[in-house]
Amino acid sequence: MFTNRSDLLRANPAQLNYGIAVTDVDGDGLFEWFVAGFGFANTVFKWNGSGYDVVTPQPLADPGRQTIGVAACDLDGDGQEEIYLLNTDTFAGRKFFADRLFDHADGDWVDLFSLPVHRAVLNLTAGRSVIGVDRDGDGVYGFFVANYGGPIRLYELDEDGRLRDVAPQIGLDLMTGGRSAVALPLLTPRMDIFAGNEGGPNFLFLNTGEGHYEEIGSPSGVSDPEQHARGIAVLDANDDGLFDLVCGNWEGPHRLFVQTFNGSFVDDAPPEMSAPSRVRTVIAADFDNDGYEEVFFNNIGEPNRLFGRLDGVWRPIPIGDALEPGWLGTGAAIGDLDGDGRLELLVAHGESGMQPLTLYHGPDNGHHWLRVLPYTPFGAPARGALVTLEAGGRTQRRVIDTGSGYLCQMEPVAHFGLGQLETVERVTVRWLDGAVQTLDDPQIDQLHRVRHPYEMIL
């Protein structure tokens, strides 16, 4: 499946790296890779037409911290995503160095947590993942932090532009061995949250529609209290129109939580998928553009895995160069940053040994594709929006990524493979506020940028 193209990374030393996010760092409308450095500088890679140059703004490099998780979303409604850097200098509980939350203002990046007014709300608990959450559906996000040995946090801006942790007021401040999280319209049309935990049950937070959450992990069938969650991926695993969850468990059976029509979940992982591994990130994406998603398991210290759905059953499929036996995988992300219609896979390594990044391309097989980038009313990527594509008698579904389970965040684009299909009947975007936009007969083999129907003029 994958071909190694790490040669395209112009500067790629062996070091300790963890999470990866895809966001528009320089505000030019194109996306970059943001790689978290653990005791090393964070790195931003930008496509230059023939390779990836390092273009890290000095404040974001932050070499004195130990960054593991990274996510981006529009916190203040200005149309540009802020960047949250999760720092962890201890395994669990209280830590010495707070997280960073960078806002681009007046031509420079400013850490909001460094401002005296925010000293009282610093996150001084060892975190393990961070994602964007738009609980009200208004296009303005908060940062949900899965902490280990401390309460979950949800950072939003108040009406005076000050950071506040709203988790205690809305039912999210549970004490956890937090490892991972995803947010999407899973059981409701709003943004629900699944949080994977270690040493205790997973959480499923149902959005009540009033800005609050109700935890229903156990009755819904996803609590899995004896396992230790890591990466989580979202996909419609059986083409029934409902989103399902692939949950990788550390050295335990992996789960394929398939959603039923009564709102509960059952584990339908076949034996080869459920076989335990030292898993980190899990990614669901159509890497070969055949119209069907694959599931990638990034492991540390043992070979990675790739699964495809063949004859209705999820089975191992050849992974190619991305097998990486003996590599120390810590994070992975996908995006089509070179614009060729094929997804690239960037894998980070480290923790117990310094290794470089690896970059992989999917196969160049002539398959068609279509990509959709929806925007919020303020002009930022509409993370959490639902995108459906109807073609060839099937409906494909994607949710714009808000943060992908464990430390990482994918590109905010719905990527659809089409195989040999040359026409698409329609594409529909549904935002979290209920607004809908439909593209009839959209042209294939291109990226479609879709503005919100009620776009704000900033």
N, C-alpha and C positions, 0 to 999 in steps of 0.2 A: 504493500500500500504506500508506504512513505519512502521518500528519497532524502538523504541528508544534504542540506544546503547551508550548513553552518559557515561555509566560506563566505557567505554574503554578509556576515556580521563583521564589520571592519575592525572592531576592537573587542576582543572576547577573551580576557585572561581567566585563568583558573582562580576561582574565589568562592566564597559562600554566598549563594543567592537563594531566595525563597519565592515569594509571591510575584505574580506578573499581572498587570492590568493593561487594557487597551483603551486609550483615551486621546483626545486632541489636546496635547500639552501646549502647543504654540498658537492655537486659535486660528489655524489656516483652513479649517474644514476637513483636514485629513488626519488620520489616526497614527499614533506612535505606540511602540511597546514601552511600558514602564516596568523596570525590573528592580525588585527590592534587594538591596545589599545588606547582609548581616555582618556588621563590623567593617563593611566596605561601602564605598559610595553607591547610592542608587544610580541606575543608568536608564536614560531615555534613548531609544533607537528610532531613527527616522529613515524611511525609504527615500533614496536619492535618484532612483531610476535605474540603478545597477547594483545597489547594495544598501546596507544599513549603516548610517553614520551615527556616532554618539553626539547628541545635541542636548545634554542634560543642563538645564538652568542651574546655576550654582546653589541657590537655596534648596532645590529639590535633591541635590546630591547627598547632602547631610551625612557625611562619612562617619561622624562620631556616634551614630546611633546603630541599634541592631534591629533593622526593619525586617518583618516577616510577611505582613499582609498589606495589601494595597487595594483601594477601590476609588472610583470617581463617580460623582453625580453633581447635579446643580443644586447646591444648598441654598443659594440666595436669590434664585430666579433671574440671574443676569444673563443667562444664555450660555455661560461657560461652566464646565464642570470643575468643582473643587476636588482636591486629591487628599484622601485620608491615608496616612502611613501608620501602620500598627507596629509599635516597638515592643519588644519583649526581651528583658534582660534577666528573667528568672522563669522557671518552669511553670509555677502556679502562684496565685496570691499576689501580694503587694510587690510592685517593681519600683525601681529608682527613677527611670526615665519615662516621661509621659509620651503619649502619641503626638504626632504632628497632624495638623489639618491646614493644608495650604490653600489659600485663596489668591487668585490673580487680581491684583488691584494696583492701579496707577503704574502699569508697566512692569510690575515685579510680583514675585510670589511672597506672601506673608503668612507665617504660621499663626493661625488664630489662637491656638493654645498658648502661645508665648505672650499674649497680651495680658496685662495684669487683671483686667476685668474678668478673665476666664479662669483665673487660678483656682477658684473653688470647684470647678467642674472638670478638672483634669482627670483623665483615665489613668489611674496608677495601679491597675490590676493587669496581670499578664493576660493579654488577649490572644486569640487564635484565628479569628477571621473578622472581616468587616465587609458590609454590603450597603448599597443604597436602598432606602425605603421611602416610598411616597404613600403614606398611610391615608391621606385625604384625597388623592387623585387629582391634585391641582397643579402638578408639574413641578412642585418644589419638594425637594427630597431631604431626608435626614440620613445620618450614618448609624447603622445598627452594628454594635460591636459585641461579638461573642467572646466573653471573658472566661478564663479558667480559674475557678476558685473565688469568684466574685460575681456580682449581679450583671446581667445584660444591661447595656446602655443604648439609648437612642438619642443622638445629638441632633437637635434642630435649632434654627434661629428664631428668637422671639420677635415681637413687633418692633423692638428697639434695636434689632440686629445683633443681639447677644446670644451666645451659645447657651443652651440649656439641655439637661438630660431629662427627657419627658417619660422615660421608661416607667418610673414609679407611678405616674399618674394614669397610664394607659394599659397596665396589666402585663408589662414585658420584663420587669426587673427581677426575674427569677435567678436564684443562685445556681450556677452550673459548673460542670467541667466542659465548658463550651469549646467546640472545635470548628464548627462550620455552620453555614446558613445560606439559604436561598429565599428569595421573595418573588412572588408572582401571583396572578389571579388563578389560584389552584382550585379552591372550593367555592370561592365567591368571585364576582366580577372585579373585586378590589384586590389589594395587595396583601395576600396572606404570607406567613413566614414559616418555613420549616428550619429548625435549628437542630443540628446533630451534636450529640454530647458524648463525653467519655466518663465512665464511672457512674452512669445514671441514665435515665430514660431520655430519649429525644423529645423535643417539643414541636407541636404544630399549633401555631397561633392563628386563629380564625379572626379575620377582620370583621367586626360587628357592623361596620358602616357608619359608626359614630365617632371614629377616630380612636376606638379602643380595641383591645384584643382579648380573645378567650382561648385558653390553652386546652386543646383536645387531642393531644398526642396519643394517649392510651386508648380511648374509645375509638379513635380512627384507625388504629392498628399499626402505627409507625413508631411507637415508643422504643421498642427493641432494647429493653433496659440492661441486658447482659452484655451488650456489645459496645464497641468504642468507635464511634463514627469519625470518618475523615471526609473525603470528597463526596460531593453530591452533584448529580446531573439531572436535568429536567428534559423529558421528551414524551411524546405520545408513542409508547412502546409497542402498542398493538393496534394502532390505527382505528381506535374507537371514538376519537374526538375528545378524550379526556387526557390531561397531563398526568404522567407517572414520574416516579422518583427512583433513580439509581443511587443507592447509598453504599459507599465503600466503607467497610469496617476494618480497623487495624487488626491484622492477624486473626480475623474472625470471618464468618460467612458474610459475603456481600449480599445486599438485598436489591431486588427489583420490586419496589412497592407499586403495584398496579392498582389504579383507582377504579372502584366499582361505581355503578350508577346511583348507589345510595350514599355516596360520600365517604365510604371507608376504603381501606387499602388492604391488599393481600400480597404476600411475598411470592412472586412467580419467577424468581431467578433460577434458571436451570443449573445443574451441578457444576458445569465448567465455568459459569459466570460466578457462582457463589463461592467457589473454592477460595479459601483465605489467602491473603497476601499482605505485604507491608505497603499498603496503599496510601497514596497522598491525594492528588487531584484526580477527579473523574470528569470526563468531557463527553457530551453527546453532540455529534455534528455529522453532516454529510461530507465526508472527506473526499469521496470519489465522484461526487455530483451525479449519482445514479438515481436520486430521488428518495433515498432511504438513509436514515441516520445510522452511524456507527457509534459504538461506545468505547472510549479509550480509558484504560486504567494506568495511571502513572505510579510506579512503585519505586521504593528506595532500596537499593542493594539487591534487587532481583529483577528479572525481565518484566518489561511493560506488557500489557495485554490489549488486544483489540477484538471487539465482537461485532458481528453483523447479524441481522435477522434473515434467516434463510428458511423457506418453507414454513414460516410461522414460528420458528424456534430461534432463540439467540444462541449463536455458536461462535467459537473462536475463528478468526480469519487471519490470513497472513498480514503481518504488521510491517515487514520490510526493515528498513534501517532504524526505525524507532524502537526496536526491541530493547536495546540498551542493557544487556545483561551486565550486572556489576556496577552500573551507574547509580548515583545517589540522588534520585529524583526528589525534589522538594516542592515543585509547583509547575504548572503548565497553563498555557492560554492559546487561543486561536484568533485568527483574523486574516483578512485578505488585504494586507497593507500595500502589496505591489499592484493590486488592481487587475490581476489576470483571471479572476473568477474562480480560482482554486484557493482553498483555505490553507494557510500556513500554521504549523504547530511549533510553538516555542517552548522548550522545556528547560527549567532551572534545576540546578543541583547544588548540593552542599551538605550542611549539618555536620556530618562526621568526616568530611574531607573536601578539599577545594577542587572544583571541577569547572570547566567552562560551560556556557550555554550550548544547547543544540537546537538547530532550526531545521524543520522538515517541510517538504512540499508534498501535497497529494498528487495522485497520478495525472499526467497530461493525456487524457483519454478521449478528448473531443466531445465530452458531454456538455450539454447546455446548462445554463444556470440563470438565476435571477436573485438580486439582492435588494433589500428594502431597509432604508434608514429613516424611521419616523422621528419627528421632533416634538418637543413640548410646546405649549403656547409661547414660551419664552425663547425658543430656538435652540435648546440643548437636546442631546439625544434623549428620546422618550423611553428610558429604561423601565421595563415592566409592561410596556404595550404589547398587545397580542396581535400577531400578524398571521393571516391565513392565505394560502395560495391554492387555487382550484385549477387543475390541469389533468388531462388524461384520465378522467373519471375518478380522481382521488383528490382529497384535501390534505395538504400539509400544514402543520401548525408550528409556530415558533413564538417564544416570548423573548423580547429584548432583554438581554442579560443585565441584572443588577449586581451581580457578584456570584461567583460560582463555587459555592460549597466551602472550599478550603484555601484560604489565602489569596485567591486569584479572582480575576474578573475578565470576561471575554469581551470581544468587540460589541458595541451596541447596534448590531446589524442583524437582521433576519436573513440568513443565507439558505437558499433553496437550490438543490440540484434538480435537474430536469431530465437527465439521461438523454435519450434521443428525441424527446418532445421538442417541437419547434414553435408551439403556441401555448399561451396561458390564457385561460378564460377570464380570470379576475384575481386580484389581490385585494384583501380587505385589512385595514388597520383599525383596531379598536383600542382607544386610549383608556386609561384608568378612570377618567371622568365620564365615560360612556360615549364620548364623541366617536364617530365612525367616518372613515374615508375609504372609498372604493376606487380601484384602478381597473377599468375594463380593458381587456386585450393589451396588457402591458408588453412592451418590447422585451424580449429575452436577451440574455448575455449583457446585462448592464445593471448598474446600481440606480435604484429609484429613491430619490429623497422626497419624503412625504411630509408636508407642513400640516400642522394642527389646523382644523377648520376655524378656530377662534384665535389665530396667532396674534400675540401682543406685539405692538410696535415699541421697541425699547429705544 
